[in-house]
């Protein structure tokens, strides 16, 4: 049975993770297929080398979760899927798990970014590239969609700068839309993150309201930010930044 000391290799065929699993390292050989199915988790201690096909699946029941403490590399294909149900809300805040993502991934969903300095939402064109760990809002009044992010996903900690404009209205001053840039949930306890010039508050849009977590209390379930979830934080000075931990 594979465990934390296992050097795992998918030699041939199609392997589906349909229960929680883990391993020391993972290699997917050329021609092989590896799928982490919705609702199940796969932590990999030393990284993933994929020369075949590696995918994280998502549907109404949930999304697969992968934590890679090492690099995600190889010449194979990576696909991370994110199921979005617009039945409860016409808009969602999301974040790509890739270091660089064209806004064309969100074609037909009116992607918008929030700009703190002008206190406005701005439409993204298909050729625009999303900032790593940046959050965006997508909107639709139609059926559910499954987004597909193609490429090796983030695994290392990511530092992102935050905007602070002293002249903006107090309601929006220092308010930045960032996101969970990993295909796994992360802790919302900002008091344990490396940060400069920002408080501990995290704000996640949920259907019709914002949920909150301040490092100790709030109504974000278990104090966790779901995989690929966009969220707001507030800077309180220029030069502010946060480091989003990958584990």
C-alpha positions in Angstrom: 0.0 0.0 0.0 1.5 3.4 -1.0 2.4 5.7 1.8 4.5 8.7 2.7 7.8 6.8 2.0 6.6 5.4 -1.3 8.3 6.5 -4.6 5.2 6.0 -6.7 5.3 5.4 -10.5 2.3 5.1 -12.8 4.0 2.8 -15.4 1.0 2.1 -17.7 -2.7 2.5 -18.0 -5.2 4.8 -16.2 -5.0 5.2 -12.4 -7.8 7.0 -10.6 -7.5 8.2 -7.0 -10.9 7.3 -5.5 -9.8 7.4 -1.8 -7.4 9.7 0.0 -3.8 8.7 -0.7 -0.2 10.0 -0.3 3.3 9.3 -1.4 6.9 10.6 -1.2 7.2 11.3 -4.9 5.1 10.6 -8.0 6.1 9.9 -11.6 3.6 9.4 -14.4 5.1 7.7 -17.4 4.6 8.6 -21.0 1.3 7.2 -22.3 -0.1 6.8 -18.7 -3.1 8.7 -17.2 -3.4 9.8 -13.6 -6.7 11.3 -12.3 -7.4 12.6 -8.8 -11.2 12.3 -8.6 -13.6 14.8 -7.0 -13.5 14.9 -3.2 -10.3 13.0 -2.7 -6.8 14.3 -1.7 -3.3 13.4 -2.8 -0.4 15.0 -0.9 3.0 14.4 -2.5 6.1 15.2 -0.3 8.8 15.7 -2.9 7.0 16.7 -6.1 5.5 15.3 -9.3 7.1 14.4 -12.6 4.4 13.9 -15.3 5.4 12.7 -18.7 1.9 11.4 -19.4 -1.5 12.9 -18.4 -2.2 14.2 -14.9 -5.6 15.7 -14.1 -7.5 17.0 -11.0 -11.2 16.4 -11.5 -14.2 18.4 -10.3 -17.9 18.1 -10.4 -21.0 18.9 -8.3 -19.8 16.6 -5.5 -16.5 18.3 -5.0 -13.0 18.9 -6.4 -9.9 16.7 -6.2 -7.1 18.1 -4.0 -3.3 17.8 -4.6 -0.6 19.2 -2.4 2.9 19.0 -3.9 5.7 20.1 -1.7 8.1 19.9 -4.6 8.1 20.9 -8.2 5.4 19.9 -10.7 7.4 19.1 -13.9 7.8 16.8 -16.9 6.7 17.1 -20.5 3.2 15.7 -20.0 -0.1 17.5 -19.8 -1.6 18.9 -16.6 -5.3 19.7 -16.3 -6.9 21.2 -13.2 -10.6 21.4 -13.4 -12.9 23.6 -11.3 -16.7 23.1 -11.3 -18.7 26.3 -10.8 -22.4 26.1 -10.0 -24.2 29.4 -10.7 -27.5 28.2 -9.2 -27.0 29.9 -5.9 -25.2 33.0 -7.1 -24.7 34.8 -10.4 -21.1 35.6 -9.6 -18.1 33.8 -8.0 -14.6 34.9 -7.0 -12.0 32.5 -8.4 -8.2 32.2 -8.8 -6.1 30.2 -11.2 -3.8 27.5 -9.8 -1.2 28.3 -12.6 1.7 30.7 -12.5 0.4 32.4 -15.7 -3.1 32.2 -17.1 -4.8 33.9 -20.0 -8.2 35.4 -19.3 -9.5 33.5 -22.3 -9.9 30.5 -19.9 -13.0 32.4 -18.6 -14.5 33.0 -22.0 -18.2 33.8 -21.8 -18.1 34.4 -18.0 -17.4 38.2 -18.1 -14.1 38.0 -16.0 -13.4 41.2 -14.0 -10.6 42.3 -11.7 -10.9 44.7 -8.8 -8.6 47.7 -8.9 -8.1 49.2 -5.4 -6.7 52.6 -6.7 -9.8 53.4 -8.7 -12.3 51.5 -6.5 -13.7 49.8 -9.7 -14.2 46.5 -11.4 -12.5 46.3 -14.8 -13.3 43.8 -17.6 -10.5 41.5 -18.7 -9.9 40.8 -22.4 -9.1 37.3 -23.6 -5.4 38.2 -24.1 -4.9 39.6 -20.6 -2.8 37.5 -18.3 -3.8 36.9 -14.7 -1.4 37.8 -11.9 -0.2 34.7 -10.0 -2.4 34.5 -6.9 -4.7 37.2 -8.3 -8.4 36.9 -7.8 -11.1 37.7 -10.4 -14.9 37.7 -10.5 -16.8 35.6 -13.1 -20.5 35.9 -13.7 -23.2 33.9 -15.5 -26.9 33.4 -15.5 -26.7 30.1 -17.2 -25.9 26.5 -16.4 -22.9 25.3 -14.3 -19.5 25.3 -16.0 -16.3 23.4 -15.5 -13.2 25.5 -15.9 -10.0 23.8 -17.2 -6.6 25.2 -16.3 -3.9 23.6 -18.5 -0.3 23.5 -17.3 1.8 22.6 -14.2 0.1 24.0 -11.1 1.7 26.1 -8.3 3.3 24.3 -5.5 5.7 26.7 -3.8 4.8 29.6 -1.5 3.8 32.7 -3.5 4.3 36.3 -2.4 2.0 39.0 -3.9 2.1 42.7 -3.5 -0.9 44.6 -2.3 -2.1 48.0 -3.4 -2.8 50.9 -0.9 -4.1 54.3 -2.0 -4.5 56.8 0.8 -6.8 59.0 -1.3 -9.5 56.3 -2.0 -12.7 56.1 0.0 -12.3 54.5 3.4 -14.6 51.6 2.3 -12.3 50.5 -0.5 -8.9 51.8 0.8 -6.3 49.0 0.7 -8.9 46.4 -0.4 -7.2 43.8 -2.7 -8.8 40.8 -4.5 -6.3 37.9 -4.4 -6.8 34.2 -4.4 -5.8 30.7 -3.4 -3.4 29.8 -6.2 -3.2 26.1 -5.3 -5.3 23.0 -6.2 -5.9 22.4 -2.4 -7.5 24.3 0.5 -5.3 26.6 2.5 -5.7 28.0 6.1 -7.3 31.4 6.3 -5.2 32.2 9.4 -3.3 35.2 8.1 -1.6 35.7 11.5 0.5 32.6 10.6 1.4 33.9 7.1 4.4 36.1 6.2 2.8 39.5 5.7 3.7 43.1 5.6 1.3 46.0 6.2 -1.9 44.1 6.3 -4.4 42.9 8.9 -5.6 39.3 9.5 -9.1 39.7 7.9 -10.1 37.4 5.0 -13.4 38.0 3.1 -14.9 35.3 0.8 -18.0 35.9 -1.3 -20.7 33.2 -0.7 -23.9 33.4 -2.8 -25.3 36.6 -1.4 -22.9 37.7 1.4 -19.3 37.9 2.4 -17.9 35.3 4.9 -15.2 36.5 7.2 -12.2 35.0 9.1 -9.7 37.0 11.3 -7.3 34.3 12.3 -9.3 33.2 15.3 -13.0 33.4 14.6 -15.5 34.0 11.8 -17.9 32.1 9.6 -15.6 30.7 6.9 -16.1 26.9 7.3 -13.2 25.5 9.4 -11.2 28.6 8.7 -10.2 27.2 5.3 -10.1 28.9 1.9 -11.1 26.4 -0.8 -8.9 25.5 -3.7 -8.9 28.2 -6.5 -11.1 30.5 -4.4 -10.8 34.3 -4.7 -10.8 36.4 -1.5 -10.3 39.9 -0.3 -7.7 41.2 2.1 -7.0 44.7 3.2 -3.6 46.5 3.2 -3.1 49.3 5.7 0.1 50.9 4.2 2.0 51.2 1.0 4.5 48.4 0.2 2.1 45.8 1.7 2.4 42.2 0.7 1.4 38.7 1.8 3.1 35.3 1.2 0.5 32.6 0.5 1.7 29.3 1.9 1.5 26.2 -0.4 1.0 23.8 2.5 
